[in-house]
Amino acid sequence: MIPSPAFRPRRPLVALLCASLVLSACGATEPRPAGRDDAAVATADKRWPAPAVQATEAITPARRIEPAMPNFEAPSAKHCARPIRTSETPGSGGSARHRSALGAVGAPAAMPAPIAPGTAPPAMAAPPLASMAAPMTPAPGAAPMAETRASAKMARPAIVESAPAAAPRDARAAVVAQRPASEPVTAGMVDDNADFGEYLAFRNRTQVAHRERDVSERYLLQVRDAQGSVVPDAEVAVQAANGAAMWARTDAGGRAWLHPKAFDAASSPVYEVTVRKNGRQATSFLRRGQKNAVDVVLERPGARPARAQLDLVFLIDATGSMGDEIARLRSTLRDIADQVARLPSRPDTCFGLVAYRDIHDEFVVRRHDFTNDLDAFQGVLDALQAAGGGDYPEAMNEALHETVQRLSWRGDDTTRLVMLLADAPPHLDYPGPQYDDSMVAALGKGIKVLSVGASGLDKQGEYVQRQIAQYTGGRFVFLTYRNAADPASGPGTQTVHDVGNYSVQTLDKLVVRLVSEELGKLPDAQASQGG
């Protein structure tokens, strides 16, 4: 990624990096800067690297190819006190009658013209595939994606190939029909960032098709103010001398994980790490191989809001086999909302819903933008029905892209969470948005994804969901059963997934727990002022 022309460091970045390397070569210890604060907002803006803007190209009325470079435009909505705004990308199975009914749910639906019913979508070229190397060593792809800009420096991911293995969609839907409607849904959870070594071992032993982003090397960034309090939702830019860059926002605990190999193919020795918030800016350096965290002190980052802000999105696979999970969420939503509202921080919560199926279905993606009207939100969830699907992979790529890029996420000092509930991987053979670009953009926008693996999720689906959760700082949640191999056996503690050391709760309680843990990382001053 190339910094914008407006990005002009006070001293050339190359000189700064060379000075750091000289200190290291001479045996001197690189100073751990407490953070350099720039008082002028204009100066801060000039020093901030930004990705180049690229045009969007329409491919068909129902599908679009978005920029290959993720859009890192900062979240900026001020509130969600509005009627639900519903938009839809129709599939080839859509109908005019359906779209008219949809528009009545909230604001008029913004939808492109559909493909004629019964007409197959145009043939789509499959992206290049590369073979995976030896079982214990994932190799870089032999055929990386084509660059949209010849000068782009960012390390492009490859798709690595493996033979898919999945149960037929109708067979899994039949299992759903055997489940009693009143039966609770139990789930476990693992934190792949907390047990990172085991996560890397899981990646090495799991040979499935996926979009490769190398996270084998990572560093922790911690941002605090002069009083030692964590600074949540601060913008972060990490830049190498060759122009490779990544973006992030700190989480509620003022932290972000940085993965140099995921964006810099050249593996630069030193990176400039710049942090800003409310016009204040500070800079530090990340040297490859360092053991300590990158600590940045941001002077006077600004007053915190009197009440925590939470943007919570349910991103749901709405194909036929997801009926029991959707029904359970529908019946427990109000209880989840009530429990979240009673948390110590008493958050101001906005709810959003994005449902997806596949290109041959009635719709590809249907999104309901944020609202604080819980009754209206319950209404759109009640109207959501599980249907369609057909083949095993679904339109997760398109749905995650729209969730990250097209919802009205609120701006500074907001905790942004996505609950991704799915039982199938994305279609890696479709052009257009790809899940790895969306997870990179999510980190840049401060959006954490909590991936929930539903019944029937195979190894590929587990790998992809864990990739997304780990990179964005989220968790991987998975449904559990009395008999791991038989979802019809009822709730229990067993799972077919490659996980260990987990506890089990009902899914709704686990959702509340994860939200509570995230909000609990906020500075004490913010959590205690809820009122």
C-alpha positions in Angstrom: 0.0 0.0 0.0 1.3 3.4 -0.9 1.1 6.4 1.4 -0.8 9.4 0.0 1.2 12.3 -1.3 0.1 14.3 1.7 2.1 12.0 4.0 5.4 13.9 4.6 7.4 12.8 7.7 9.4 15.4 9.5 12.5 13.3 8.9 12.7 10.8 6.0 11.5 7.4 7.3 14.5 5.7 5.7 16.8 7.8 7.8 14.9 7.0 10.9 15.0 3.3 10.2 18.7 3.4 9.4 19.5 5.2 12.6 17.6 2.5 14.5 19.6 -0.2 12.7 22.9 1.5 13.5 22.1 1.6 17.2 21.3 -2.1 17.0 24.5 -3.0 15.2 26.6 -1.1 17.7 25.1 -3.0 20.6 23.1 0.0 21.8 19.6 -0.6 23.1 16.9 1.0 20.9 15.1 3.5 23.1 11.5 2.8 23.9 10.0 6.2 23.2 7.3 7.3 25.6 5.5 8.7 22.6 5.8 12.0 20.7 2.8 14.2 20.8 2.0 16.6 18.0 -0.3 19.4 19.1 -1.3 20.6 15.7 -4.1 18.7 14.0 -2.9 19.8 10.6 0.5 18.4 11.2 -0.9 15.1 12.4 -3.0 14.8 9.2 0.0 15.4 7.0 1.9 12.6 8.7 -0.8 10.0 8.3 -0.4 7.4 5.6 -3.5 6.7 3.6 -4.3 4.1 0.9 -5.0 5.3 -2.6 -8.6 5.3 -3.7 -9.6 3.0 -6.5 -12.8 2.9 -8.5 -15.5 0.3 -8.1 -16.2 -1.8 -11.2 -19.7 -3.2 -11.8 -19.7 -6.8 -13.1 -23.4 -7.7 -13.0 -26.5 -6.1 -11.5 -26.3 -8.5 -8.6 -22.5 -8.7 -8.0 -19.8 -6.1 -8.0 -16.0 -6.2 -7.9 -14.8 -3.9 -5.2 -11.3 -2.3 -4.9 -8.6 -4.9 -4.3 -7.1 -2.5 -1.7 -9.3 -2.5 1.4 -11.1 0.7 2.2 -9.9 2.0 5.6 -12.3 5.0 5.8 -12.8 5.7 9.5 -16.2 4.9 11.1 -18.0 8.2 11.5 -21.8 7.8 12.2 -22.9 9.9 15.2 -25.9 7.9 16.3 -28.3 5.1 15.4 -31.6 6.7 16.5 -33.3 6.0 13.2 -35.8 3.6 11.6 -34.2 0.5 10.2 -32.8 1.0 6.7 -32.9 -2.2 4.7 -30.9 -2.8 1.5 -30.5 -6.0 -0.5 -28.3 -7.5 -3.2 -30.7 -9.9 -5.0 -29.8 -13.3 -6.4 -31.0 -14.9 -9.5 -34.0 -16.3 -7.6 -35.3 -12.9 -6.5 -38.8 -11.5 -7.5 -40.4 -8.1 -7.8 -43.1 -9.1 -5.3 -40.4 -10.0 -2.7 -38.6 -6.7 -3.2 -41.8 -4.7 -2.7 -42.5 -6.4 0.5 -38.9 -5.9 1.7 -39.1 -2.1 1.2 -41.9 -1.9 3.8 -39.7 -3.2 6.6 -37.9 0.1 7.1 -36.6 2.8 4.8 -36.9 2.2 1.1 -34.6 -0.6 0.1 -31.6 0.4 -2.1 -31.3 -2.5 -4.5 -29.7 -2.9 -7.9 -31.8 -4.4 -10.7 -32.0 -8.2 -10.5 -31.0 -10.9 -12.8 -34.1 -12.3 -14.5 -35.7 -15.2 -12.5 -34.6 -18.6 -13.8 -31.5 -17.1 -15.6 -28.1 -18.4 -14.5 -25.6 -15.6 -13.6 -22.8 -15.0 -16.1 -19.8 -17.4 -15.8 -17.3 -16.1 -13.4 -13.6 -16.7 -13.7 -12.1 -18.5 -10.7 -9.1 -16.9 -8.9 -5.8 -18.6 -9.2 -5.1 -21.6 -6.9 -1.8 -22.7 -5.5 -0.9 -26.0 -4.1 -0.2 -26.3 -0.4 3.3 -27.4 0.6 4.4 -30.1 3.1 1.8 -30.8 5.8 3.6 -29.0 8.6 4.7 -25.9 6.5 2.1 -23.7 4.8 3.8 -22.3 1.7 3.2 -19.0 0.1 0.9 -19.1 -2.9 2.6 -19.7 -6.2 0.1 -17.5 -8.0 -0.7 -14.3 -6.1 -3.7 -12.1 -7.0 -3.0 -9.6 -9.7 -2.3 -6.1 -8.4 -4.8 -3.4 -9.3 -1.9 -0.8 -9.2 1.5 -1.8 -10.5 3.2 0.2 -7.8 1.4 -1.5 -4.9 3.8 -3.0 -2.3 1.4 -4.9 -0.2 1.9 -8.6 0.1 -1.0 -10.2 -1.8 -2.5 -13.4 -0.4 -2.9 -16.6 -2.4 -5.6 -19.2 -2.3 -4.2 -22.5 -1.2 -6.0 -25.6 -2.5 -7.2 -28.7 -0.9 -10.0 -31.2 -1.7 -13.2 -30.0 -0.1 -15.3 -32.4 2.0 -18.8 -31.4 3.0 -22.1 -33.0 3.8 -24.9 -32.2 1.4 -26.9 -29.1 2.4 -30.3 -31.0 2.3 -28.9 -33.7 4.6 -27.8 -31.2 7.2 -31.2 -29.4 6.9 -32.9 -32.7 7.6 -30.9 -32.9 10.9 -32.2 -29.5 11.8 -35.8 -30.8 11.5 -35.1 -33.4 14.2 -34.2 -30.8 16.8 -36.9 -29.7 19.3 -37.7 -26.0 18.9 -37.5 -25.4 22.7 -34.1 -27.0 23.0 -31.2 -24.8 24.2 -28.2 -24.3 22.0 -24.9 -24.9 23.8 -21.5 -23.6 22.7 -17.8 -23.5 23.6 -15.2 -20.8 22.8 -11.4 -20.6 22.2 -9.2 -17.5 22.1 -6.6 -18.1 19.5 -4.7 -14.9 20.4 -4.4 -16.1 24.0 -3.1 -19.5 22.9 -1.3 -18.4 19.8 1.2 -21.3 19.7 -1.7 -23.8 19.5 -3.4 -21.7 16.9 -0.3 -21.8 14.7 -0.1 -25.6 15.2 -3.8 -25.8 14.1 -3.0 -23.8 10.9 0.0 -26.1 10.1 -2.0 -29.3 10.5 -5.1 -28.2 8.7 -4.8 -28.5 4.9 -7.8 -26.8 3.4 -8.4 -24.2 0.7 -8.1 -20.7 2.1 -6.9 -17.1 1.5 -3.4 -17.0 2.9 -2.3 -14.2 5.3 0.9 -15.0 7.1 0.3 -14.3 10.8 3.2 -16.5 12.1 5.0 -13.4 13.4 3.1 -10.9 15.5 3.7 -8.1 18.0 1.5 -6.5 20.6 0.8 -2.7 20.5 -0.3 -1.1 23.7 -1.5 2.5 23.8 -1.9 4.4 27.1 -2.2 8.0 28.1 0.2 9.9 30.4 -1.7 8.7 33.5 -1.3 5.1 32.5 -4.9 4.5 31.4 -5.5 2.5 28.2 -6.6 4.5 25.1 -9.3 2.6 23.2 -10.2 3.2 19.6 -7.0 5.0 18.7 -6.1 4.9 15.0 -2.9 3.0 14.2 -0.7 3.1 11.0 2.3 0.8 10.6 4.6 1.7 7.8 7.8 0.3 6.3 10.4 2.2 4.3 9.3 0.4 1.1 5.8 1.8 1.4 4.1 -1.4 2.8 1.6 -0.4 5.4 -1.2 -1.7 7.6 -3.9 0.0 9.6 -5.7 -0.8 12.9 -7.6 0.7 15.7 -7.0 -0.3 19.3 -9.6 -2.3 21.1 -11.4 -1.5 24.3 -8.2 -2.4 26.2 -6.0 0.0 24.1 -4.4 -3.0 22.3 -3.9 -4.3 18.7 -2.0 -7.2 17.3 0.4 -6.3 14.4 1.4 -9.0 11.8 4.2 -7.7 9.5 4.3 -10.7 7.2 0.6 -10.3 6.5 1.2 -7.0 4.6 4.9 -6.7 3.9 6.3 -9.3 1.5 9.8 -7.7 1.8 9.9 -8.4 5.6 11.4 -4.9 6.4 13.6 -4.9 9.5 11.9 -1.8 11.2 8.5 -0.2 11.0 7.3 3.2 12.1 4.2 2.9 14.3 2.1 6.0 14.4 -0.9 6.4 16.7 -3.5 9.2 16.7 -6.7 10.2 18.4 -8.6 13.5 18.6 -5.9 15.3 16.8 -3.1 14.1 19.1 -0.4 11.9 17.6 2.6 9.8 18.8 5.2 7.7 17.1 7.2 4.6 18.1 9.1 1.9 16.2 8.7 -1.9 15.8 11.9 -3.8 15.2 11.5 -7.3 13.9 12.4 -9.9 16.5 11.9 -7.6 19.6 10.4 -9.4 22.6 8.7 -6.5 24.3 5.4 -4.9 23.3 5.3 -1.7 21.3 4.3 0.8 23.9 3.0 4.2 22.9 2.0 7.0 25.2 -0.5 9.4 23.7 -0.6 12.7 25.6 -4.1 14.2 26.2 -6.1 11.9 23.9 -9.3 13.7 24.8 -12.2 13.3 27.1 -14.0 9.9 27.1 -17.7 9.7 26.6 -19.8 9.5 29.7 -21.3 6.2 28.5 -19.9 3.2 26.7 -21.0 2.9 23.0 -21.5 -0.6 21.5 -22.3 -1.4 17.9 -23.3 -5.0 17.7 -24.0 -6.8 14.3 -25.4 -10.2 13.8 -24.0 -11.6 10.5 -26.0 -14.7 9.7 -25.9 -17.4 7.1 -29.6 -17.6 6.3 -29.5 -20.8 4.1 -31.8 -23.7 4.7 -29.7 -25.6 7.3 -29.5 -22.6 9.6 -33.1 -22.7 10.8 -32.5 -23.9 14.4 -29.7 -21.3 15.0 -31.8 -18.5 13.6 -34.8 -19.6 15.6 -32.7 -19.7 18.8 -31.3 -16.2 18.2 -34.8 -14.9 17.4 -36.2 -16.2 20.8 -33.3 -15.0 22.9 -32.5 -11.6 21.3 -34.5 -9.6 23.8 -32.9 -11.4 26.7 -29.4 -10.8 25.3 -30.2 -7.1 24.8 -31.6 -6.8 28.4 -28.5 -8.5 29.9 -26.2 -6.3 27.8 -28.1 -3.2 29.0 -27.6 -4.2 32.6 -23.8 -4.5 32.3 -21.8 -2.2 34.6 -21.0 0.1 31.7 -24.7 0.3 30.7 -23.8 0.7 27.1 -25.6 2.7 24.5 -26.2 -0.1 22.0 -26.9 -0.1 18.3 -28.1 -3.3 16.6 -27.5 -4.3 13.0 -28.4 -7.5 11.0 -26.8 -8.8 7.8 -28.1 -12.0 6.3 -26.7 -13.8 3.3 -27.4 -16.8 1.1 -25.9 -17.4 -2.4 -26.0 -16.0 -5.9 -28.7 -18.4 -7.1 -31.0 -17.7 -4.1 -33.7 -15.0 -3.5 -31.0 -12.7 -2.2 -27.2 -12.7 -1.9 -27.0 -10.2 0.9 -29.7 -8.4 2.9 -28.5 -5.8 5.4 -30.4 -3.9 8.0 -28.4 -0.9 9.2 -28.0 0.1 12.8 -30.9 1.1 15.0 -31.5 1.5 18.7 -35.1 0.5 18.3 -35.1 -3.0 19.7 -38.7 -3.7 18.8 -38.1 -2.9 15.1 -34.9 -4.9 15.2 -36.7 -7.9 16.7 -39.2 -7.5 13.8 -36.6 -7.9 11.1 -35.1 -10.8 12.9 -38.5 -12.5 13.2 -39.1 -12.0 9.5 -35.8 -13.8 8.6 -36.3 -17.3 7.4 -33.7 -20.0 6.6 -34.0 -21.1 2.9 -32.0 -21.8 -0.2 -28.3 -22.7 -0.3 -27.9 -25.6 -2.6 -24.2 -26.2 -2.7 -22.0 -26.1 0.4 -20.1 -22.8 0.3 -22.1 -19.6 0.6 -21.8 -15.8 -0.1 -19.8 -15.1 3.1 -17.3 -13.0 1.2 -19.9 -10.6 -0.1 -21.7 -10.4 3.3 -18.6 -9.7 5.3 -17.6 -7.0 2.9 -21.0 -5.3 3.2 -20.9 -5.6 7.0 -17.5 -3.9 7.2 -17.9 -1.3 4.5 -21.5 -0.4 4.2 -23.1 -0.3 7.6 -23.2 3.0 9.5 -20.6 2.2 12.2 -20.3 4.9 14.8 -17.1 6.9 15.2 -14.7 7.5 18.0 -14.9 5.6 21.3 -17.2 2.9 20.1 -16.8 -0.8 20.7 -17.6 -2.6 17.4 -18.5 -6.3 17.4 -19.7 -8.7 14.7 -21.3 -12.1 15.6 -20.7 -14.2 12.5 -23.0 -17.2 12.7 -22.4 -19.7 9.8 -22.2 -23.4 9.0 -20.3 -23.2 5.7 -17.2 -21.6 4.3 -17.3 -18.8 1.6 -17.1 -19.4 -2.1 -13.4 -19.0 -3.0 -14.2 -19.4 -6.7 -16.2 -16.2 -7.0 -14.5 -12.9 -8.0 -15.2 -9.8 -6.1 -14.7 -9.2 -2.3 -12.6 -11.7 -0.5 -12.8 -12.4 3.3 -9.2 -11.7 4.0 -9.4 -8.2 2.5 -12.5 -7.6 4.7 -10.8 -8.8 7.9 -7.9 -6.5 7.1 -10.3 -3.6 6.6 -12.2 -4.6 9.8 -9.0 -4.3 11.9 -8.4 -0.9 10.3 -11.9 0.2 11.3 -11.8 -1.3 14.8 -14.3 -4.1 14.2 -13.8 -7.4 16.0 -15.4 -10.5 14.6 -16.6 -13.2 17.0 -17.0 -16.2 14.7 -19.6 -18.8 15.6 -19.4 -22.2 13.9 -22.8 -23.8 13.6 -23.6 -27.5 13.1 -22.2 -29.0 10.0 -19.2 -26.6 9.7 -16.4 -28.5 8.1 -12.6 -28.1 8.5 -12.4 -25.4 5.8 -15.2 -23.4 7.4 -13.5 -23.7 10.8 -10.1 -22.6 9.3 -11.7 -19.5 7.7 -13.7 -18.5 10.7 -10.7 -18.8 13.0 -8.6 -16.8 10.6 -11.1 -13.9 10.6 -11.5 -14.0 14.4 -7.8 -14.2 15.2 -6.8 -11.4 12.9 -9.5 -9.0 14.1 -8.9 -9.8 17.8 -12.1 -11.8 18.2 -12.9 -15.4 19.4 -13.9 -18.6 17.8 -17.2 -20.0 19.2 -18.6 -23.4 18.2 -21.8 -25.2 18.9 -21.6 -28.3 21.1 -23.7 -31.5 21.4 -24.2 -34.6 23.5 -22.7 -36.6 20.7 -20.2 -34.5 18.7 -20.9 -36.2 15.4 -24.7 -35.9 15.7 -26.3 -32.5 16.0 -29.6 -34.2 16.6 -28.3 -35.6 19.8 -29.1 -32.4 21.6 -27.1 -29.9 23.7 -23.9 -31.2 25.4 -20.2 -30.6 25.7 -18.7 -32.3 22.7 -17.6 -30.9 19.4 -16.0 -32.1 16.2 -13.8 -29.0 15.9 -10.0 -29.0 16.5 -10.1 -27.3 19.9 -9.3 -28.0 23.5 -9.6 -26.5 27.0 -13.0 -24.9 26.6 -16.0 -24.4 28.8 -19.6 -24.7 27.7 -22.5 -22.3 28.1 -25.8 -21.7 26.3 -25.1 -19.6 23.2 -27.0 -16.5 24.4 -25.1 -16.5 27.7 -21.8 -16.8 25.8 -22.7 -13.9 23.6 -23.4 -11.7 26.7 -20.2 -13.0 28.3 -18.1 -12.0 25.3 -19.7 -8.5 25.1 -19.2 -8.1 28.8 -15.5 -9.0 28.6 -14.9 -6.6 25.8 -16.6 -3.7 27.5 -14.9 -4.6 30.7 -11.5 -3.6 29.1 -12.6 0.0 28.8 -10.9 2.5 31.2 -12.4 2.5 34.7 -13.4 6.1 34.3 -15.6 5.2 31.3 -17.1 2.1 32.8 -18.0 3.8 36.1 -19.7 6.8 34.6 -22.5 4.8 32.9 -25.7 6.5 33.7 
